């Protein structure tokens, strides 16, 4: 196995292996009890990918969820793997089943330094993020979140979020952005009505201040859709909202993934006290 050579954060003239940002993930900063034994008791372990083959495992899980389960049309260089241009610049967070060592959950993170190297974030491709320019020096992009269908319970998501919170605090980063997807398939019919209805709900209750509003490059035509459906947001979006996340504007339409994508922002300072205590021990 070969260590990934790309530097992460900060960019340095000295080549650093991927993963050099991360100390062994044994506890939350300030927490009174170690994290790993807790994860082991639930049958899960959390780690950051340090080798190309570990990233391939995450990409294979992404392919299973996005292409095989959700029907996304993926342009990929490796069969049965979801691979895109940004992967080589991202840190990849993995949750494994402790017994089988199978990757059952994953996130990828694009740090500010790596976003500068790439020239943009993935979210920039879907939205005009001009109004977020003042945040970029401390802003991490989250993406490609997915969980194996047999493990879609609170444990995997909480493990991922715990690692993310520890990463953000340790690296003095305070803002996370990303595109939260709403499937367009509803009751066997491809339609944007569900996304339009969720957007109608959230723009009255969880919309960020106008100074952070962004605009979709390919907007979902919400004005032409039925926005009166009594539907709930997907579980991941509801989880983000409980963590204090805000919606930054109307959804974009991603025809390849067959989803409507909501731009969302989370800030460490907005974590409700009970989640701050759980994730950061503070």
ZASE-721783 format. One line per 8 residues: their letters; for each residue y, z, x of C-alpha. Coordinates in Angstrom, 1 decimal, always signed. Each point is the difference from the previous one (the first is absolute). Layout:
REM residues N
a = Y,Z,X | ...
This chain:
REM residues 282
xxxxxxxx = +0.0,+0.0,+0.0 | +3.4,-0.9,+1.3 | +3.1,+2.0,-0.5 | +2.7,-1.9,-1.9 | +2.8,-0.8,+2.6 | +3.0,-0.3,-2.3 | +2.6,+2.7,+0.5 | +1.0,+1.9,-3.0
xxxxxxxx = +3.0,+2.4,-0.1 | +2.2,+0.1,+1.8 | -0.2,-3.4,+1.7 | -0.4,+0.5,+3.7 | -0.2,-2.2,+3.1 | -3.2,+1.9,+0.6 | -2.9,-1.3,-2.1 | -1.5,+2.7,-2.2
xxxxxxxx = -3.3,-0.2,-1.9 | +0.3,+0.0,-3.7 | -0.4,+3.5,-1.3 | +2.0,+1.6,+2.7 | +2.4,+1.2,-2.7 | -2.7,+2.2,-1.3 | -1.3,+3.3,+1.2 | -3.5,+1.0,-1.2
xxxxxxxx = +0.4,+0.5,-3.7 | -1.1,+3.6,-0.3 | +2.7,+1.7,-2.0 | +3.2,-0.4,-1.9 | +3.1,+1.0,+1.9 | +0.7,+3.6,-0.9 | -3.2,+0.4,-2.1 | -1.9,+3.2,+0.4
xxxxxxxx = -3.5,-1.6,-0.3 | -1.4,-3.0,+1.8 | -0.2,-3.2,-2.0 | -3.2,-1.6,+1.3 | -2.4,+2.8,-1.1 | +1.6,-0.3,-3.5 | -0.7,-3.8,+0.0 | -3.5,+0.6,+1.3
xxxxxxxx = -0.7,+2.3,-2.8 | +0.9,-2.7,-2.5 | -2.1,-2.5,+2.0 | +3.0,-2.0,+1.3 | +1.5,-0.4,+3.5 | +3.4,-1.5,+0.8 | +0.9,-2.0,+3.1 | +2.3,-2.7,+1.4
xxxxxxxx = -1.6,-3.2,+1.1 | +0.0,-0.3,+3.8 | -2.2,-3.1,+0.4 | -0.1,-3.5,-1.5 | -3.4,+0.6,-1.5 | +1.4,+3.0,-1.9 | +2.8,-2.2,-1.4 | -2.6,-2.5,-1.0
xxxxxxxx = -1.7,+2.6,-2.1 | +3.2,+0.7,-1.9 | +0.6,-3.7,-0.4 | -3.5,-0.4,-1.5 | +0.7,+2.7,-2.5 | +3.3,-1.6,-0.9 | -1.8,-3.3,-0.6 | -2.6,+1.6,-2.2
xxxxxxxx = +2.7,+1.7,-2.2 | +2.7,-2.7,+0.0 | -2.1,-3.2,+0.0 | -3.4,+0.9,-1.5 | +1.2,+2.6,-2.5 | +3.6,-1.0,-0.9 | -0.4,-3.8,+0.5 | +2.7,-0.4,+2.6
xxxxxxxx = +0.3,-3.4,+1.8 | +0.0,+0.9,+3.6 | +0.7,-2.3,+2.9 | -2.0,+1.7,+2.8 | -1.1,-1.0,+3.5 | -3.2,+2.2,-0.2 | -2.4,-0.5,-2.9 | -0.4,+3.0,-2.3
xxxxxxxx = +3.0,+1.8,+1.6 | +3.6,+0.3,-1.2 | +2.0,-0.9,+3.1 | +3.7,-0.8,+0.2 | +2.8,-0.5,+2.5 | +1.2,+3.7,-0.2 | -3.4,+1.6,+0.8 | +0.4,-0.3,+3.7
xxxxxxxx = +3.3,+1.9,-0.1 | -1.1,+2.8,-2.3 | -1.7,+3.4,+0.4 | -3.1,+0.2,-2.2 | -1.0,+3.2,-1.7 | -3.7,+0.5,-0.9 | -1.9,+2.3,-2.2 | -3.7,+0.1,+0.5
xxxxxxxx = -3.0,+1.4,-1.8 | -1.1,+2.6,+2.5 | -3.7,-0.7,-0.4 | -0.1,-3.8,-0.1 | +3.2,-0.5,+2.1 | +0.9,-2.8,-2.4 | +3.8,-0.6,-0.3 | +0.7,+0.9,-3.7
xxxxxxxx = +3.8,+0.1,+0.0 | +2.8,-1.5,+2.1 | +3.8,-0.4,+0.4 | +1.9,-1.9,+2.6 | +3.4,+1.0,+1.4 | +2.7,-2.1,+1.6 | +2.3,+2.2,+2.1 | +3.7,-0.8,+0.5
xxxxxxxx = -0.6,-1.1,+3.6 | -2.8,-2.3,-1.0 | +2.0,-1.4,-2.9 | +2.7,-1.0,+2.5 | -2.7,-1.8,+2.1 | -1.2,-1.9,-3.0 | +3.4,-0.7,-1.3 | -0.6,+1.4,-3.5
xxxxxxxx = -2.3,+2.0,-2.2 | -2.5,-1.4,-2.5 | +2.3,+1.3,-2.7 | +2.8,-2.2,+1.3 | -2.1,-3.0,-1.0 | +0.0,+1.2,-3.6 | +3.5,+1.6,-0.3 | +3.5,-0.3,+1.4
xxxxxxxx = +0.2,+3.4,+1.7 | +3.6,-0.3,+1.1 | +1.0,+3.3,-1.5 | -2.6,+1.9,+2.0 | +1.4,-1.0,+3.3 | +1.4,+3.4,+0.7 | -3.5,+1.5,-0.4 | -1.9,-2.3,+2.3
xxxxxxxx = +0.2,+2.1,+3.2 | -2.1,+2.7,-1.8 | -1.9,-2.1,-2.5 | -3.7,-0.6,+0.0 | -1.6,-2.6,-2.2 | -3.3,+0.8,-1.7 | -2.3,-2.7,-1.2 | -3.4,-1.3,-0.8
xxxxxxxx = -1.0,+3.3,-1.5 | -3.5,-0.1,-1.5 | -3.0,+2.3,-0.8 | -3.6,-1.0,-0.4 | -0.9,+0.1,-3.7 | -2.6,+2.7,+0.5 | +2.6,+2.4,+1.6 | +2.9,-0.3,-2.4
xxxxxxxx = +0.7,+3.7,-0.4 | +2.7,+2.2,+1.2 | -1.6,+0.9,+3.3 | +0.4,-3.4,+1.7 | +3.6,-0.5,-1.1 | +1.0,+3.6,+1.0 | -1.7,-0.5,+3.4 | +2.1,-3.2,+0.5
xxxxxxxx = +3.2,+1.6,-1.1 | -0.5,+3.1,+2.1 | -0.4,-2.1,+3.1 | +3.1,-2.1,-0.9 | +2.1,+3.1,-0.5 | -1.1,+1.4,+3.4 | +0.7,-3.3,+1.7 | +3.5,-0.2,-1.5
xxxxxxxx = +1.1,+3.5,+0.9 | -1.4,-0.2,+3.6 | +1.7,-3.3,+0.7 | +3.3,+1.1,-1.6 | -0.2,-2.7,-2.7 | +1.2,+0.8,-3.5 | -0.3,-3.0,-2.2 | -2.9,-2.0,-1.3
xxxxxxxx = +0.2,-3.3,-1.9 | -2.6,-2.3,-1.5 | -1.0,-2.3,-2.8 | -2.1,+1.8,-2.6 | -2.1,-2.5,-1.9 | -0.7,-0.3,-3.7 | -3.0,-2.3,-0.9 | +0.9,-2.9,-2.2
xxxxxxxx = -3.4,-0.1,-1.6 | +0.0,+2.1,-3.2 | -2.7,+0.0,-2.7 | -1.5,-3.1,+1.6 | +3.3,-1.9,-0.2 | +2.4,-0.8,+2.9 | +3.3,+1.2,-1.2 | +3.2,+1.7,+1.3
xxxxxxxx = +0.5,+2.0,-3.1 | -1.5,+3.2,+1.5 | +2.2,-0.3,+3.1 | +3.1,-0.6,-2.2 | -0.8,+3.0,-2.1 | -0.5,+2.3,+3.0 | +3.3,-1.3,+1.5 | +1.8,+0.7,-3.3
xxxxxxxx = -1.3,+3.6,+0.1 | +0.7,+0.7,+3.7 | +3.5,-1.5,+0.1 | +1.1,+2.7,-2.4 | -1.7,+2.9,+1.7 | -0.6,-0.8,+3.7 | +2.5,-2.6,+1.1 | +1.7,+0.6,+3.4
xxxxxxxx = +3.8,+0.1,+0.3 | +1.7,-3.4,+0.0 | +0.7,+0.2,+3.7 | -3.7,-0.5,+0.7 | -0.8,-2.7,-2.6 | -1.8,-3.0,+1.3 | -0.6,-3.5,-1.6 | -3.3,-1.8,-0.3
xxxxxxxx = -0.3,-3.4,+1.7 | -2.4,-1.3,-2.7 | +0.8,+2.2,-3.0 | -2.5,+0.7,-2.7 | +1.8,-1.5,-3.2 | +0.1,+3.4,-1.8 | +2.5,-1.3,-2.5 | -2.6,-2.4,-1.3
xxxxxxxx = -2.8,+2.6,-0.3 | -1.0,+2.6,-2.4 | +1.4,+3.3,+1.5 | -0.9,+2.2,-2.9 | -3.7,+0.7,+0.8 | -1.0,+3.7,+0.1 | -1.6,+0.0,+3.4 | +0.0,+2.3,+3.0
xxxxxxxx = +0.7,-1.0,+3.6 | -3.0,-0.4,+2.4 | -1.2,+3.3,+1.4 | +1.5,-0.8,+3.5 | +3.5,-0.5,-1.5 | -0.3,+3.1,-2.0 | -1.0,+1.9,+3.2 | +3.1,-1.4,+1.8
xxxxxxxx = +2.2,+1.1,-2.9 | -1.4,+3.5,+0.2 | +0.9,+0.0,+3.7 | +3.7,-0.7,-0.9 | -0.1,-3.8,+0.5 | +2.6,-2.3,-1.5 | -0.2,-3.6,-1.3 | +2.5,-2.2,+1.8
xxxxxxxx = +0.2,-2.8,-2.5 | -1.8,-2.5,-2.3 | -3.5,-1.2,+1.0 | -0.8,-3.1,+2.1 | -2.8,-2.3,-1.0 | -2.7,-0.5,+2.7 | -2.1,-3.0,-1.3 | -2.5,+0.2,+2.9
xxxxxxxx = -0.9,+3.6,-0.8 | +0.5,-0.5,-3.7 | +2.2,+3.1,-0.2 | +3.5,+1.1,-0.9 | +1.4,+2.0,+2.9 | +2.4,+2.9,-0.4 | +2.2,+0.8,+3.0 | -0.2,+3.8,+0.6
xxxxxxxx = +1.6,+2.5,+2.3 | -1.2,+3.5,+1.0 | +1.9,+2.4,+2.2 | -1.4,+3.1,+1.6 | +3.0,+2.0,-1.1 | -0.8,-0.8,-3.7 | -3.5,+1.4,+0.1 | -0.3,+2.6,-2.7
xxxxxxxx = -0.5,+3.5,+1.4 | -3.7,+0.3,-0.9 | -0.8,-3.3,+1.7 | +2.1,+0.9,+3.0 | -2.0,+3.2,+0.3 | -3.3,-1.8,-0.4 | +0.6,-2.8,+2.4 | +2.3,+1.6,+2.6
xx = -0.6,+3.7,-0.4 | +3.7,+0.6,-0.5
